[in-house]
Amino acid sequence: MKHSVNRPPTPDGVVDQGKEPTLQEIINIKLIESGEKERLMELLRERLIECGWKDEMKALCRAYIKKKGRNNVTVDDLVHLITPKGRASIPDSIKAELLQRIRSFLVSTAL
């Protein structure tokens, strides 16, 4: 399982026995169990490639590496540089499409 630098790993459906899961945790578990989360992630990857976002981020990384020198850059440096710019530059149309797909999923599961 891949882990993001900026967020904890996704729960595997196991919630602490002592507390009630939040609505966000319940939705996340349902998305994982149904396989919808993986489908949404694949859709996001496709859309980001289609709109040129991935190439733009790659170019930013290459420019930073060239500026700092190959031996003076870590993956963490790149993540900290790219994450805010990357999140801010995702087209609104892609965000809206994903939000609509999530809403449709929630309606269909009657959550």
N, CA, C and O of each residue as an XYZ file, in Angstrom:
444
protein
N       0.846     -1.177      0.000
C       0.000      0.000      0.000
C       0.887      1.234      0.000
O       1.852      1.313      0.760
N       0.556      2.211     -0.865
C       1.304      3.455     -0.924
C       0.843      4.377      0.191
O      -0.342      4.433      0.517
N       1.788      5.094      0.770
C       1.454      6.052      1.814
C       1.860      7.436      1.340
O       2.929      7.604      0.752
N       1.030      8.410      1.586
C       1.328      9.784      1.248
C       2.155     10.409      2.363
O       2.033     10.050      3.535
N       2.985     11.338      1.970
C       3.787     12.053      2.950
C       2.909     12.962      3.795
O       3.220     13.225      4.957
N       1.797     13.450      3.207
C       0.996     14.476      3.857
C      -0.254     13.983      4.555
O      -0.961     14.773      5.179
N      -0.539     12.703      4.464
C      -1.739     12.210      5.150
C      -1.474     10.797      5.637
O      -0.657     10.074      5.066
N      -2.163     10.414      6.685
C      -1.952      9.066      7.225
C      -2.515      8.018      6.276
O      -3.343      8.336      5.422
N      -2.076      6.777      6.419
C      -2.613      5.726      5.560
C      -4.115      5.557      5.758
O      -4.647      5.827      6.835
N      -4.778      5.113      4.723
C      -6.220      4.894      4.766
C      -6.519      3.719      5.682
O      -5.838      2.695      5.616
N      -7.523      3.850      6.532
C      -7.847      2.728      7.419
C      -8.348      1.534      6.608
O      -8.965      1.712      5.558
N      -8.089      0.342      7.083
C      -8.493     -0.869      6.396
C      -9.865     -1.331      6.838
O     -10.191     -2.512      6.715
N     -10.665     -0.428      7.346
C     -12.009     -0.789      7.778
C     -12.082     -1.109      9.255
O     -13.165     -1.373      9.778
N     -10.946     -1.088      9.937
C     -10.931     -1.377     11.363
C     -10.936     -0.049     12.115
O     -10.059      0.792     11.912
N     -11.899      0.126     12.955
C     -12.032      1.353     13.732
C     -11.818      0.992     15.198
O     -12.166     -0.102     15.643
N     -11.236      1.940     15.942
C     -11.034      1.690     17.371
C     -12.339      1.243     18.005
O     -13.394      1.818     17.739
N     -12.270      0.236     18.829
C     -13.460     -0.317     19.458
C     -14.095      0.652     20.455
O     -15.292      0.559     20.729
N     -13.313      1.572     20.995
C     -13.805      2.428     22.059
C     -14.563      3.653     21.607
O     -15.194      4.305     22.440
N     -14.536      4.008     20.312
C     -15.218      5.227     19.893
C     -15.997      4.985     18.612
O     -15.691      4.089     17.825
N     -17.010      5.812     18.434
C     -17.828      5.745     17.221
C     -17.049      6.361     16.062
O     -16.391      7.386     16.239
N     -17.114      5.752     14.885
C     -16.426      6.348     13.731
C     -17.149      7.614     13.280
O     -18.371      7.720     13.387
N     -16.374      8.567     12.777
C     -16.955      9.803     12.262
C     -17.606      9.519     10.911
O     -17.371      8.471     10.310
N     -18.413     10.444     10.444
C     -19.055     10.295      9.143
C     -17.995     10.175      8.048
O     -18.138      9.377      7.121
N     -16.940     10.967      8.160
C     -15.852     10.915      7.177
C     -15.215      9.520      7.162
O     -14.931      8.982      6.092
N     -14.993      8.941      8.333
C     -14.409      7.596      8.406
C     -15.355      6.554      7.810
O     -14.913      5.632      7.124
N     -16.640      6.697      8.069
C     -17.627      5.752      7.522
C     -17.640      5.828      5.996
O     -17.645      4.804      5.314
N     -17.644      7.051      5.471
C     -17.643      7.229      4.019
C     -16.380      6.634      3.424
O     -16.436      5.937      2.411
N     -15.254      6.903      4.042
C     -13.981      6.380      3.549
C     -13.987      4.850      3.528
O     -13.529      4.240      2.561
N     -14.492      4.246      4.568
C     -14.554      2.780      4.645
C     -15.447      2.235      3.539
O     -15.093      1.258      2.878
N     -16.610      2.866      3.333
C     -17.534      2.427      2.279
C     -16.906      2.573      0.894
O     -17.077      1.709      0.034
N     -16.187      3.658      0.688
C     -15.509      3.854     -0.593
C     -14.470      2.760     -0.847
O     -14.345      2.257     -1.964
N     -13.740      2.406      0.187
C     -12.711      1.375      0.055
C     -13.343      0.010     -0.173
O     -12.950     -0.720     -1.083
N     -14.328     -0.333      0.659
C     -14.967     -1.655      0.569
C     -15.606     -1.893     -0.791
O     -15.581     -3.013     -1.301
N     -16.175     -0.855     -1.379
C     -16.873     -1.001     -2.656
C     -15.925     -0.971     -3.853
O     -16.304     -1.343     -4.964
N     -14.687     -0.524     -3.618
C     -13.741     -0.371     -4.719
C     -13.879      0.970     -5.423
O     -13.136      1.261     -6.361
N     -14.824      1.788     -4.975
C     -15.063      3.085     -5.610
C     -13.883      4.033     -5.399
O     -13.597      4.854     -6.271
N     -13.203      3.938     -4.277
C     -12.072      4.834     -4.016
C     -10.988      4.622     -5.062
O     -10.424      5.589     -5.574
N     -10.694      3.381     -5.381
C      -9.675      3.083     -6.387
C     -10.114      3.585     -7.769
O      -9.296      4.103     -8.529
N     -11.395      3.431     -8.091
C     -11.912      3.932     -9.371
C     -11.807      5.455     -9.436
O     -11.451      6.009    -10.476
N     -12.114      6.131     -8.330
C     -11.998      7.592     -8.288
C     -10.541      8.038     -8.427
O     -10.245      9.027     -9.097
N      -9.648      7.303     -7.793
C      -8.222      7.634     -7.898
C      -7.738      7.477     -9.344
O      -6.972      8.304     -9.839
N      -8.182      6.427    -10.009
C      -7.793      6.203    -11.409
C      -8.371      7.301    -12.301
O      -7.686      7.796    -13.196
N      -9.619      7.682    -12.065
C     -10.233      8.773    -12.817
C      -9.441     10.068    -12.621
O      -9.178     10.794    -13.580
N      -9.068     10.347    -11.386
C      -8.284     11.543    -11.088
C      -6.954     11.514    -11.832
O      -6.556     12.511    -12.434
N      -6.262     10.368    -11.794
C      -4.985     10.247    -12.519
C      -5.173     10.546    -13.999
O      -4.399     11.305    -14.582
N      -6.197      9.954    -14.609
C      -6.461     10.158    -16.034
C      -6.731     11.620    -16.354
O      -6.171     12.169    -17.304
N      -7.589     12.248    -15.559
C      -7.950     13.645    -15.817
C      -6.754     14.581    -15.651
O      -6.600     15.531    -16.419
N      -5.905     14.317    -14.650
C      -4.736     15.170    -14.429
C      -3.733     15.026    -15.567
O      -3.073     15.997    -15.937
N      -3.616     13.848    -16.114
C      -2.724     13.642    -17.258
C      -3.298     14.347    -18.482
O      -2.577     15.032    -19.206
N      -4.613     14.175    -18.711
C      -5.284     14.781    -19.869
C      -5.139     16.296    -19.909
O      -4.942     16.875    -20.977
N      -5.237     16.938    -18.753
C      -5.200     18.407    -18.727
C      -3.779     18.965    -18.662
O      -3.596     20.182    -18.678
N      -2.775     18.098    -18.588
C      -1.390     18.565    -18.574
C      -0.848     18.876    -17.193
O       0.284     19.342    -17.061
N      -1.634     18.626    -16.171
C      -1.224     18.918    -14.794
C       0.022     18.125    -14.412
O       0.946     18.668    -13.808
N       0.046     16.853    -14.762
C       1.183     15.992    -14.404
C       2.474     16.512    -15.039
O       3.515     16.566    -14.384
N       2.400     16.892    -16.307
C       3.586     17.418    -16.988
C       4.055     18.731    -16.368
O       5.253     18.997    -16.267
N       3.084     19.545    -15.956
C       3.407     20.813    -15.302
C       4.155     20.575    -13.985
O       5.141     21.254    -13.696
N       3.686     19.614    -13.195
C       4.337     19.303    -11.921
C       5.735     18.708    -12.149
O       6.681     19.003    -11.419
N       5.832     17.878    -13.166
C       7.125     17.281    -13.499
C       8.130     18.367    -13.896
O       9.296     18.320    -13.505
N       7.663     19.341    -14.675
C       8.525     20.448    -15.094
C       8.971     21.284    -13.889
O      10.124     21.710    -13.820
N       8.054     21.520    -12.936
C       8.426     22.265    -11.724
C       9.510     21.516    -10.944
O      10.462     22.123    -10.454
N       9.359     20.209    -10.834
C      10.358     19.395    -10.127
C      11.707     19.466    -10.821
O      12.742     19.656    -10.181
N      11.681     19.313    -12.133
C      12.948     19.348    -12.889
C      13.640     20.699    -12.767
O      14.861     20.764    -12.625
N      12.860     21.779    -12.822
C      13.439     23.118    -12.698
C      14.062     23.311    -11.315
O      15.139     23.893    -11.191
N      13.383     22.823    -10.283
C      13.904     22.936     -8.916
C      15.191     22.138     -8.756
O      16.154     22.608     -8.150
N      15.199     20.929     -9.304
C      16.394     20.079     -9.224
C      17.557     20.718     -9.969
O      18.693     20.698     -9.496
N      17.272     21.276    -11.121
C      18.320     21.937    -11.902
C      18.885     23.131    -11.151
O      20.094     23.364    -11.159
N      18.011     23.885    -10.502
C      18.424     25.069     -9.748
C      19.268     24.700     -8.531
O      20.304     25.318     -8.286
N      18.828     23.688     -7.762
C      19.499     23.309     -6.520
C      20.673     22.350     -6.728
O      21.593     22.296     -5.912
N      20.631     21.600     -7.820
C      21.652     20.577     -8.044
C      21.113     19.217     -7.646
O      20.495     19.055     -6.593
N      21.355     18.261     -8.492
C      20.793     16.915     -8.316
C      21.108     16.304     -6.951
O      20.256     15.637     -6.365
N      22.291     16.518     -6.451
C      22.697     15.902     -5.183
C      22.228     16.673     -3.951
O      22.425     16.223     -2.822
N      21.618     17.815     -4.163
C      21.196     18.662     -3.044
C      19.684     18.676     -2.831
O      19.172     19.513     -2.088
N      18.971     17.763     -3.474
C      17.514     17.744     -3.394
C      17.046     16.374     -2.913
O      17.518     15.339     -3.382
N      16.110     16.391     -1.968
C      15.515     15.136     -1.506
C      14.067     15.058     -1.995
O      13.490     16.048     -2.446
N      13.508     13.877     -1.893
C      12.104     13.699     -2.256
C      11.228     14.573     -1.369
O      10.264     15.171     -1.848
N      11.551     14.654     -0.087
C      10.782     15.500      0.832
C      10.812     16.967      0.392
O       9.803     17.666      0.482
N      11.977     17.432     -0.085
C      12.064     18.804     -0.601
C      11.076     19.006     -1.743
O      10.362     20.008     -1.789
N      11.041     18.052     -2.657
C      10.139     18.150     -3.806
C       8.680     18.109     -3.372
O       7.852     18.861     -3.887
N       8.371     17.236     -2.431
C       6.983     17.130     -1.950
C       6.548     18.444     -1.318
O       5.442     18.916     -1.582
N       7.394     19.039     -0.492
C       7.040     20.296      0.171
C       6.920     21.445     -0.824
O       6.122     22.360     -0.617
N       7.695     21.409     -1.891
C       7.623     22.444     -2.917
C       6.369     22.280     -3.776
O       5.658     23.250     -4.039
N       6.108     21.061     -4.204
C       5.076     20.789     -5.194
C       3.663     20.709     -4.603
O       2.708     21.126     -5.259
N       3.509     20.186     -3.391
C       2.174     19.938     -2.838
C       1.268     21.169     -2.860
O       0.159     21.072     -3.387
N       1.670     22.316     -2.323
C       0.754     23.466     -2.351
C       0.436     23.928     -3.781
O      -0.709     24.250     -4.095
N       1.449     23.954     -4.630
C       1.238     24.386     -6.011
C       0.365     23.380     -6.746
O      -0.517     23.757     -7.519
N       0.614     22.112     -6.503
C      -0.153     21.069     -7.170
C      -1.615     21.097     -6.788
O      -2.486     21.011     -7.653
N      -1.892     21.214     -5.518
C      -3.288     21.256     -5.051
C      -4.010     22.480     -5.582
O      -5.173     22.400     -5.975
N      -3.326     23.604     -5.593
C      -3.950     24.853     -6.037
C      -4.198     24.867     -7.544
O      -5.076     25.589     -8.016
N      -3.441     24.082     -8.300
C      -3.549     24.151     -9.758
C      -4.426     23.058    -10.368
O      -4.524     22.961    -11.591
N      -5.062     22.238     -9.539
C      -5.998     21.246    -10.073
C      -7.212     21.997    -10.608
O      -7.819     22.785     -9.883
N      -7.569     21.764    -11.863
C      -8.703     22.494    -12.451
C     -10.002     22.257    -11.684
O     -10.267     21.152    -11.211
N     -10.796     23.300    -11.572
C     -12.078     23.218    -10.864
C     -13.008     22.190    -11.495
O     -13.805     21.556    -10.802
N     -12.903     22.027    -12.812
C     -13.783     21.063    -13.487
C     -13.501     19.639    -13.014
O     -14.422     18.830    -12.897
N     -12.251     19.333    -12.744
C     -11.889     17.995    -12.250
C     -12.398     17.818    -10.829
O     -12.935     16.765    -10.487
N     -12.233     18.837    -10.004
C     -12.739     18.784     -8.629
C     -14.249     18.576     -8.626
O     -14.774     17.774     -7.853
N     -14.938     19.303     -9.495
C     -16.398     19.202     -9.570
C     -16.826     17.809    -10.026
O     -17.789     17.249     -9.503
N     -16.116     17.259    -10.994
C     -16.451     15.913    -11.487
C     -16.287     14.871    -10.387
O     -17.147     14.007    -10.215
N     -15.197     14.948     -9.651
C     -14.973     13.994     -8.560
C     -16.012     14.165     -7.459
O     -16.516     13.178     -6.922
N     -16.328     15.387     -7.128
C     -17.333     15.648     -6.099
C     -18.683     15.073     -6.518
O     -19.390     14.483     -5.701
N     -19.034     15.242     -7.775
C     -20.293     14.696     -8.272
C     -20.292     13.172     -8.205
O     -21.303     12.570     -7.843
N     -19.186     12.553     -8.545
C     -19.095     11.087     -8.475
C     -19.224     10.604     -7.033
O     -19.863      9.583     -6.777
N     -18.625     11.325     -6.094
C     -18.724     10.954     -4.677
C     -20.167     11.113     -4.204
O     -20.695     10.247     -3.506
N     -20.803     12.223     -4.587
C     -22.208     12.436     -4.206
C     -23.095     11.323     -4.760
O     -23.963     10.809     -4.055
N     -22.881     10.957     -6.006
C     -23.664      9.880     -6.624
C     -23.459      8.570     -5.883
O     -24.404      7.810     -5.674
N     -22.224      8.311     -5.487
C     -21.927      7.099     -4.729
C     -22.683      7.100     -3.403
O     -23.276      6.093     -3.017
N     -22.658      8.239     -2.710
C     -23.329      8.332     -1.420
C     -24.843      8.142     -1.548
O     -25.467      7.493     -0.709
N     -25.418      8.706     -2.592
C     -26.843      8.550     -2.834
C     -27.158      7.086     -3.134
O     -28.140      6.544     -2.625
N     -26.334      6.450     -3.955
C     -26.610      5.057     -4.341
C     -26.428      4.091     -3.180
O     -27.049      3.028     -3.170
N     -25.594      4.431     -2.202
C     -25.413      3.559     -1.051
C     -26.339      3.935      0.093
O     -26.357      3.269      1.128
N     -27.105      4.996     -0.089
C     -28.053      5.472      0.927
C     -27.387      5.654      2.278
O     -27.917      5.234      3.307
N     -26.231      6.278      2.266
C     -25.472      6.468      3.498
C     -26.013      7.570      4.300
O     -25.490      7.867      5.374
